[in-house]
Amino acid sequence: MVSRRLSASKAMESEERPDLAALWMPFTANRAFKRAPRLLASASGVHYTDVEGRTILDGTAGLWCVNAGHCRPAIVQAIQQSAATLDFAPGFQMGHPASFALAQKLAALAPGDLDHVFFTNSGSEAVDSALKIALAYHQSRGQPERVRFVGRGRAYHGVGFGGMSVGGIETNKKAFAAQLLPQVDHLPHTHDLSHNAFTRGQPAWGAHLADTLLEVVQKRGASTIAAVIVEPVAGSTGVLIPPKGYLEKLRALCDEHGILLIFDEVITGFGRLGAAFGATYFGVQPDMMTVAKGITNGAVPMGAVVVRQGIYDSVVNATETGIEFFHGYTYSGHPLASAAGLATLELYRREGLFERAASLAPFWEEAVHSLRAVPKVIDIRNLGLVAGIELEAREGKPGARGLETLVKCFEAGLLVRASGDIIALSPSLIIEKTHIEQMVDVLGGVLQRLS
């Protein structure tokens, strides 16, 4: 079987591998990649196979999204059946049963009265939709002056103009700064190695940083602020864990001043922390959640905004007749995505994957923190089944050590994610302890050699 797989891969390499020139790759150093490409050919469970026939352990659940593992038959079959039965259905003034069924399942899974769902095609679209919903909500309540948004430093909320504006990754914003939303403020991020280095779980220091929202309120006036948006755990910027009490303080301050609280759960949703959502794990109820990635196990693009009953009612009832909210996408609630979502949620439930993640979390914590003594490791942080290993930057070359670690890990049979000089690990929830040990062994070996 091995020789057959290698033969097939060689055939792909010689006959089917495309010219790489035409594709402009996202968030990629295109010239460097095309000189030495890393091409994946197939996937199953927690592994990829590249075009050379090598097996690659997936340490990142694809891109934070394949929570149930790759190419699960139940999801594959649901997509195939939908494609053969209903390939597309318009979502404007029309509908199809699967999107309503998925909305019902998602509302039932969400905490509290987050019980209405607006479908998008990605996390970026979900964030921009949530910002629009926040504006529409305040307008419906006779408070059109509430137009300001408050984001946070080192936050990632996608690549739409709204998401970039409330986001806090400066390199993502630099080229587009002239056209970003003008009425946005940012809270400081909570990452401080002098206080929080090598913390296991939530750090004890940093809850007071939520109080900086009061400074924004005093400067701008509470009556001008529509919403605060944060990630419960910031993933793309290097796994930043919220301090104990931080999210609770934000919730209390938003309640006090009539400000909506939006949780961007694109990464933390669907079991990453050992619970359905970050809001569930931390016991903090937002007014809206944005989700994507794990909603379909990454098999078909999809995102959503889940909103509280009162927000939906206020916006919809503010219009006597006709369209209540002038926003949407051609592919909102797409039949294939809805089918994938229904199959994915059922797989999570049937296999108890959220609970499985919670049970593996202590083993995961011990494993990743075993890298503490490796040279150039300056911090390790973890929660649920996610971890960030921060490396000492090379002088004058920020990010170089992280990228080289990614490349060398891939060559050694492990897929990791590099955010600057931070290595992020976020495996599928079906991961076994032996896979975790393998991940740590490979990463530790690469870091030893690079040091």
Secondary structure in CASP SS format (residue, H / E / C, confidence):
PFRMAT SS
TARGET T0000
AUTHOR 0000-0000-0000
METHOD secondary structure of the structure
MODEL  1
M C 1.00
V H 1.00
S H 1.00
R H 1.00
R H 1.00
L H 1.00
S H 1.00
A H 1.00
S H 1.00
K H 1.00
A H 1.00
M H 1.00
E H 1.00
S H 1.00
E H 1.00
E H 1.00
R C 1.00
P C 1.00
D C 1.00
L C 1.00
A C 1.00
A C 1.00
L C 1.00
W C 1.00
M C 1.00
P C 1.00
F C 1.00
T C 1.00
A C 1.00
N H 1.00
R H 1.00
A H 1.00
F H 1.00
K H 1.00
R H 1.00
A C 1.00
P C 1.00
R C 1.00
L C 1.00
L E 1.00
A E 1.00
S E 1.00
A E 1.00
S E 1.00
G E 1.00
V C 1.00
H E 1.00
Y E 1.00
T E 1.00
D E 1.00
V C 1.00
E C 1.00
G C 1.00
R C 1.00
T E 1.00
I E 1.00
L E 1.00
D E 1.00
G C 1.00
T C 1.00
A H 1.00
G H 1.00
L H 1.00
W H 1.00
C C 1.00
V C 1.00
N C 1.00
A C 1.00
G C 1.00
H E 1.00
C C 1.00
R C 1.00
P H 1.00
A H 1.00
I H 1.00
V H 1.00
Q H 1.00
A H 1.00
I H 1.00
Q H 1.00
Q H 1.00
S H 1.00
A H 1.00
A H 1.00
T H 1.00
L C 1.00
D C 1.00
F C 1.00
A C 1.00
P C 1.00
G C 1.00
F C 1.00
Q C 1.00
M C 1.00
G C 1.00
H C 1.00
P H 1.00
A H 1.00
S H 1.00
F H 1.00
A H 1.00
L H 1.00
A H 1.00
Q H 1.00
K H 1.00
L H 1.00
A H 1.00
A H 1.00
L H 1.00
A C 1.00
P C 1.00
G C 1.00
D C 1.00
L E 1.00
D E 1.00
H E 1.00
V E 1.00
F E 1.00
F E 1.00
T E 1.00
N C 1.00
S C 1.00
G H 1.00
S H 1.00
E H 1.00
A H 1.00
V H 1.00
D H 1.00
S H 1.00
A H 1.00
L H 1.00
K H 1.00
I H 1.00
A H 1.00
L H 1.00
A H 1.00
Y H 1.00
H H 1.00
Q H 1.00
S H 1.00
R C 1.00
G C 1.00
Q C 1.00
P C 1.00
E C 1.00
R C 1.00
V C 1.00
R E 1.00
F E 1.00
V E 1.00
G E 1.00
R E 1.00
G C 1.00
R C 1.00
A C 1.00
Y C 1.00
H C 1.00
G C 1.00
V C 1.00
G C 1.00
F H 1.00
G H 1.00
G H 1.00
M H 1.00
S H 1.00
V H 1.00
G C 1.00
G C 1.00
I C 1.00
E H 1.00
T H 1.00
N H 1.00
K H 1.00
K H 1.00
A H 1.00
F H 1.00
A H 1.00
A H 1.00
Q H 1.00
L C 1.00
L C 1.00
P C 1.00
Q C 1.00
V E 1.00
D E 1.00
H E 1.00
L E 1.00
P C 1.00
H C 1.00
T C 1.00
H C 1.00
D C 1.00
L H 1.00
S H 1.00
H H 1.00
N H 1.00
A C 1.00
F C 1.00
T C 1.00
R E 1.00
G C 1.00
Q C 1.00
P C 1.00
A C 1.00
W C 1.00
G C 1.00
A H 1.00
H H 1.00
L H 1.00
A H 1.00
D H 1.00
T H 1.00
L H 1.00
L H 1.00
E H 1.00
V H 1.00
V H 1.00
Q H 1.00
K H 1.00
R H 1.00
G C 1.00
A H 1.00
S H 1.00
T H 1.00
I E 1.00
A E 1.00
A E 1.00
V E 1.00
I E 1.00
V E 1.00
E C 1.00
P C 1.00
V C 1.00
A E 1.00
G C 1.00
S C 1.00
T C 1.00
G C 1.00
V C 1.00
L E 1.00
I C 1.00
P C 1.00
P C 1.00
K C 1.00
G C 1.00
Y H 1.00
L H 1.00
E H 1.00
K H 1.00
L H 1.00
R H 1.00
A H 1.00
L H 1.00
C H 1.00
D H 1.00
E H 1.00
H H 1.00
G C 1.00
I C 1.00
L E 1.00
L E 1.00
I E 1.00
F E 1.00
D E 1.00
E C 1.00
V C 1.00
I C 1.00
T C 1.00
G C 1.00
F C 1.00
G C 1.00
R C 1.00
L C 1.00
G C 1.00
A C 1.00
A C 1.00
F C 1.00
G H 1.00
A H 1.00
T H 1.00
Y H 1.00
F H 1.00
G C 1.00
V C 1.00
Q C 1.00
P C 1.00
D C 1.00
M E 1.00
M E 1.00
T E 1.00
V E 1.00
A C 1.00
K H 1.00
G H 1.00
I H 1.00
T C 1.00
N C 1.00
G C 1.00
A C 1.00
V C 1.00
P C 1.00
M C 1.00
G E 1.00
A E 1.00
V E 1.00
V E 1.00
V E 1.00
R E 1.00
Q H 1.00
G H 1.00
I H 1.00
Y H 1.00
D H 1.00
S H 1.00
V H 1.00
V H 1.00
N H 1.00
A C 1.00
T C 1.00
E C 1.00
T C 1.00
G C 1.00
I C 1.00
E C 1.00
F C 1.00
F C 1.00
H C 1.00
G C 1.00
Y C 1.00
T C 1.00
Y C 1.00
S C 1.00
G C 1.00
H C 1.00
P H 1.00
L H 1.00
A H 1.00
S H 1.00
A H 1.00
A H 1.00
G H 1.00
L H 1.00
A H 1.00
T H 1.00
L H 1.00
E H 1.00
L H 1.00
Y H 1.00
R H 1.00
R H 1.00
E H 1.00
G C 1.00
L H 1.00
F H 1.00
E H 1.00
R H 1.00
A H 1.00
A H 1.00
S H 1.00
L H 1.00
A H 1.00
P H 1.00
F H 1.00
W H 1.00
E H 1.00
E H 1.00
A H 1.00
V H 1.00
H H 1.00
S H 1.00
L H 1.00
R H 1.00
A H 1.00
V C 1.00
P C 1.00
K C 1.00
V E 1.00
I E 1.00
D E 1.00
I E 1.00
R E 1.00
N E 1.00
L E 1.00
G C 1.00
L C 1.00
V E 1.00
A E 1.00
G E 1.00
I E 1.00
E E 1.00
L E 1.00
E C 1.00
A C 1.00
R E 1.00
E C 1.00
G C 1.00
K E 1.00
P C 1.00
G C 1.00
A H 1.00
R H 1.00
G H 1.00
L H 1.00
E H 1.00
T H 1.00
L H 1.00
V H 1.00
K H 1.00
C H 1.00
F H 1.00
E H 1.00
A C 1.00
G C 1.00
L E 1.00
L E 1.00
V C 1.00
R E 1.00
A E 1.00
S E 1.00
G C 1.00
D C 1.00
I E 1.00
I E 1.00
A E 1.00
L E 1.00
S C 1.00
P C 1.00
S C 1.00
L C 1.00
I C 1.00
I C 1.00
E C 1.00
K H 1.00
T H 1.00
H H 1.00
I H 1.00
E H 1.00
Q H 1.00
M H 1.00
V H 1.00
D H 1.00
V H 1.00
L H 1.00
G H 1.00
G H 1.00
V H 1.00
L H 1.00
Q H 1.00
R H 1.00
L H 1.00
S C 1.00
END
